[in-house]
Amino acid sequence: LLPLLYLLVYIYVSYSFQKIAKKTNTANGWMAWIPIVNFFLMLKIAGKPYWWFILMLIPIVNIVIIIITLMEIAKKRNKPAWVGILMLVPIVNIFIPGYLAFSK
């Protein structure tokens, strides 16, 4: 049952990021479906350079980079930057991709 739940969450988050890419006019939204490559899509949506991916591999630094990236994605969707920070809150983080993808 748990692997099925993980699969459903993966599909939901991937589809949400694909929709976010489309709504922000970011090319290659299909990248949301490929693990690791989806970080490059997030950086592209946020308008950050791809070399930031290397920073995501460094412990503690990665938390800061991910927060900045998620805040920028929220801003690109015309939402307050703190919405991106909510992605760090367990349980709440399940709803944020859908909010950014499907809200006006």
C-alpha positions as MATLAB code, in Angstrom:
seq = 'LLPLLYLLVYIYVSYSFQKIAKKTNTANGWMAWIPIVNFFLMLKIAGKPYWWFILMLIPIVNIVIIIITLMEIAKKRNKPAWVGILMLVPIVNIFIPGYLAFSK';
ca = [
       0.000    0.000    0.000;
       2.831    2.412    0.846;
       4.578    2.069   -2.564;
       1.266    2.911   -4.242;
       0.955    6.023   -2.082;
       4.503    7.070   -3.025;
       3.695    6.562   -6.695;
       0.543    8.680   -6.456;
       2.412   11.500   -4.691;
       5.167   11.330   -7.332;
       2.629   11.570  -10.153;
       0.838   14.474   -8.457;
       4.042   16.454   -7.793;
       5.449   15.777  -11.269;
       2.224   16.802  -12.960;
       2.038   19.912  -10.767;
       5.562   20.995  -11.707;
       4.802   20.326  -15.363;
       1.775   22.647  -15.065;
       3.870   25.260  -13.241;
       6.386   25.137  -16.104;
       3.592   25.627  -18.618;
       2.050   28.546  -16.688;
       5.442   30.251  -16.373;
       6.188   29.697  -20.080;
       9.166   27.500  -19.236;
      10.141   25.069  -21.972;
      10.630   21.340  -21.410;
       8.005   20.803  -18.716;
       8.382   17.060  -19.341;
      11.573   17.276  -17.243;
       9.325   17.235  -14.164;
       8.820   13.492  -14.641;
      12.499   12.499  -14.522;
      14.173   12.201  -11.109;
      17.186   14.511  -10.633;
      16.455   16.209  -13.980;
      13.396   17.747  -12.318;
      15.762   19.857  -10.167;
      17.059   21.420  -13.383;
      13.482   22.272  -14.344;
      12.935   23.873  -10.946;
      16.077   25.974  -11.439;
      14.916   26.947  -14.917;
      11.483   28.017  -13.662;
      13.125   30.015  -10.848;
      15.484   31.698  -13.315;
      18.569   30.362  -11.555;
      21.696   29.000  -13.290;
      22.050   25.247  -13.749;
      25.336   25.190  -11.812;
      23.247   25.739   -8.668;
      22.514   22.015   -8.932;
      26.055   21.422   -7.624;
      25.174   23.527   -4.576;
      22.154   21.281   -4.004;
      24.588   18.410   -3.425;
      26.306   20.137   -0.494;
      24.752   19.434    2.923;
      23.191   22.470    4.654;
      23.902   24.635    1.580;
      21.307   22.548   -0.265;
      18.588   23.631    2.154;
      19.314   27.300    1.477;
      19.433   26.756   -2.309;
      16.178   24.805   -2.312;
      14.455   27.484   -0.201;
      15.613   30.241   -2.558;
      14.558   28.231   -5.603;
      11.102   27.445   -4.203;
      10.594   31.073   -3.158;
      11.425   32.207   -6.701;
       9.039   29.636   -8.180;
       6.277   30.990   -5.940;
       7.081   34.541   -7.085;
       6.971   33.446  -10.742;
       3.412   32.237  -10.071;
       2.564   35.632   -8.505;
       2.331   34.173   -5.018;
       4.108   35.430   -1.886;
       7.663   34.102   -1.474;
       6.766   32.521    1.883;
       4.592   30.000    0.017;
       7.830   28.477   -1.272;
       9.112   28.154    2.284;
       6.001   26.128    3.170;
       7.448   23.321    1.026;
       9.697   22.564    4.002;
       6.742   21.944    6.329;
       5.747   18.266    6.431;
       2.195   17.476    5.279;
       1.686   21.088    4.118;
       4.301   20.463    1.421;
       1.969   17.985   -0.248;
      -0.505   20.740   -1.090;
       1.862   23.530   -2.185;
       2.759   22.157   -5.664;
      -0.941   21.810   -6.468;
      -1.628   25.305   -5.173;
       1.113   26.782   -7.338;
       0.061   24.728  -10.359;
      -3.705   25.044  -10.314;
      -4.433   28.447   -8.749;
      -4.912   31.518  -10.907;
];
